Amino acid sequence: MGGTIFPSRAAVVSLVVALGFLLGPVPPAVMSTTDTPSAVGSIVKNPFTGRREIVVPDIGRTAVLIGDSQSSGRGSWPQVALRSLGYSVRFAGANGTGFVASTRYTRVPNYHDSLTSNRWVLPHGDPALVVVGGGGNDATQGVSDGDILRSANALVLDLQRTYPSSRLVMVGTLSRSAEDGGGRRTEVDALLGDVARTRGVPFVSAGDWLTTHGLEAYLADEVHLAADGHRRAAVILEDELRALRLGAADVLGARTPPPGVSAPAG
């Protein structure tokens, strides 16, 4: 990274943990629905955050996916994997953005700022799963460990407040292994794993996939997969999430329905 000096990861993680405690624990689950059901496509207010959200069909089987160019588009490996697991996918994010990274020319803010400014109009209610991925643009822009950890930690806390009843999982940065020249991308993947462990969130590391799963042969450029690569990576992610029991059938089956309401079929 051209001589950039990053502080000890353990020291920075300790600082972020302390900041997390200062922010306080995630509050108990609150209802995210209004008293009167709203039509699909309606814009309503989240009663806890005050942010505008959109009513979507089948919110209980929806996966909210937050990410960058790795996740955008129906053919991207995260979206293909989630649909294969039985979810309806709603994407929030933009190419060139990340936990701290923003786009210089189009002025699209980073994940947390997009969430808190209500640039993202997320689905209303209680989605089954929230998936946060990326980090590649933070690596490219030379963002420090501390800034990545602070912003990722704040994002996770805010998402847990926004969707207190939903499962949350983090997916790391697609990269070569450290021994194969993964460099800063592999380091960012490890940082995101630190945040996930601190917050008690399941984590899928992708920081060596290009090497260990032979995906280098399916790259369209240095960091993005071609179509066949997306399909192959989707199978890997699907298997990882299924092993964590985060397929739609597992997540919906584990939910406790309100009294008098039958649990949804898997």
N, C-alpha and C positions, 0 to 999 in steps of 0.2 A: 504493500500500500504506500509506496514512495516515502518510507520513513515515518509514517504516522505512528505514534505511540499510543497503544490502547492500555488502559489501566487493568490491573488484575481483575479477571472475571469474578472471582469469589468476592472481592471487595465491592464491586459494582452491584452484584446480585444482592449482597447484604444491605446495601443502601436502598435498593428498590424494594426489598422486603419491608424495610422500615417505613418507607413511604407508603407502601400498601397498608400497613397497619394504621398509619395516621389517617388514611382515607376511610378507615372503618370497615367492618365486615359487610358482606353483601346482605341486604335486608331480607326478611322472610318473603316467600312468594306472594305476589300481589296479582289480582286479576288484571289482565291486560285488555279486557273486553269492555265495551260500553253496555249500559243497561238494555238498550234497544239494538238488536242485530242490524248491522249496516250492509248495504249491497256490495257485492264484489266490485272493486274499483274505487270505492269510496275512500276519501282521506279522513282519517280520524286521529284523535290525540291519544297518545299513550298516557294514561293517568299518572304514571310514576315519573316519567322523564319529561313530560310536556311536549315531546317532539311529535311531529306529524308522521303518521304511518299509513300504509295502504292495505285495504282489506283484500285478501287473496283467497281463491278457492282452496279448500282442503289444507288449511293452515297446519292441522295436526300431522300431516305427512310431508310438510315442507322442510327442506334444508336451506338455510340462509348461508350462502357462500361468500366470504369476503376475501378478495385477492387482487392480483395484478394480471398481467398478460398471460401468465401461466394458467389462469383460471377462467379467463373471459372466453366466451363463445361456447356453443353447445358441444362442439367437438373437443374441447379441452379435457385433459385427463382428469381433473377433479370433478367436472360436471358429468362426464361419462360414468365415472365410478359411482357417484351419488345416485344417478338415475338407475344404474344397475342394482343398487342396493334398495331400490323401491321408493326413492324420494322424488318429489317435485322440487326443482332447484330454482332458487331466486338469488341472482348474483348482485353483489354490491362491490364496486371497486372500479379501477381504471388502469390501463396500461401506464407504466412509468411511475406508479405510486408504490408506497409501502408503509411500514410502521412509522417512519420519519420522512421517507422520500416523497417528494411531490414533483409535479411536472413544471418545468421552468416556463415554457411558452404558453401552454394552455391553462396554466395556473390551477390545476386540479390538486387539492390539498391531500395530505396523507390520510391514512385510515381513520385515526382518532378524530382529527379535525373534521373530516367528512361526516363522521357520525354525529359529533356534538353540535356541528353547525346546521344539521338537518339537510345537508346537501344530499345525503342518502335518505330516501324515503323507504324505510324498511317495512317488511310485512307486519301487519298488526295481529296480535294474539300470541299464541304459544307454539312456535314451530317446534318440530320434533328435534331438530339438530341445528347447531350453529357451527360452521367450519371457518377457521381463520388460517389463511396460508399466505405464503410469499416470502419477502425478505431479500429477493434478488436485487431489486433496485436500491435498497439500503446498502447492499454490498457495493454496487456499482458507484454510488454517489459517495462512498467513503464515510458513511455515518458511523459515529463512535459507538462502542459497546454500551456506554451509559445511556446515550440518547435512545438507542434501540430498546434497551431493557425498560427504561421509564415509559416510553410511549406504548410498547406492547403490553406492559403491565396495566397501564391506564385503560387501554382498549379492552382488555379482558374484563377488568372490573366493571366498566361501563356496559359491556354486553351482558354480563351476569345480572346487572341491575335492570337492563332492558328486557331480558328474557329469563327471569329467575327460575322458570320451570323447565327450561329447555336444556338438553345435553349440549356440551361444548367440547370441541376438539380442535387442536392446533396441528397444522401440517407444515413441516419445515421447508427449507429452501432446496430446490432441485439442483444438484451439483455433482461433480466428480468427488471422489474420495480425497482426503487430505494428501495421501501419498501419490495421487494421480493428478495433482495440481488444482484441487478444489479451491484453495486459497481462501479469500474472504467469504465467499458464498458458503463454504463448509463451516467457517467460524460463525456466521450469522445463524445457520441452522442450529448449531449447538447453543447459541444464546437463546433462541426461541424455545429450545428444550428446557433451558434453565427457568424461563418465565413459566412455562407450562407446569413444571414440577412445583415451583413456588406457589402457584395458584391452585394446585390439585387438579389440573386439567390433563386429560389424555393427550399424548403427543405422538405423531408419526414423523420420524426423521426421514428426510429425503436427501440428506447431505452427502450420500455416496451412491445414490441410485444409478447415475450415469455410468459408473464404473462397475458396481457389483451386479447390476442387472443388464449390463451390456447395452444400455440405451444410447451410448455415444454414437453408435452406428446409425441412429435414427434422429440425429439432430438436424434441424433446418439451418441453424446458425450456431454460435458459440453456446447459447444458453436455452434456446427454444427448440422444442421437438417438432418434427414433421408429423404429418397425420398418422402414419403408422406408429410413430413413437408415442403419440398421445394415447393411442389404443392400447399399446403395451403397458405404459405407465398407469393407465386407468385400471388394468387388471391387478397390478401390484397394490395400488391404493385400496381397491375394493377388498382385496384379501386382508390387508392391514386393518381396515376398519371393521371388517367382519370378525377378525380375531379379537378386537376390542369390544365386540358385541354392540356395535354401533350401526348395524343394518337397520332398516326401517322396522322390520318385524320384531327385532329384539328391543328396540327403543320404545315402540308403541306397546309391545307386550308388557314392558316393565312399568308403564305408567299406571297410576292408580286412578280409575275414573271416579267422577263424582257419584255420590249415593244414588242408586236407581238407574245408573247409566252403564251399559255393558261396555267392556273393553273392546277396542277396535280389533277387527280380524287382521292377522298378519299377512 
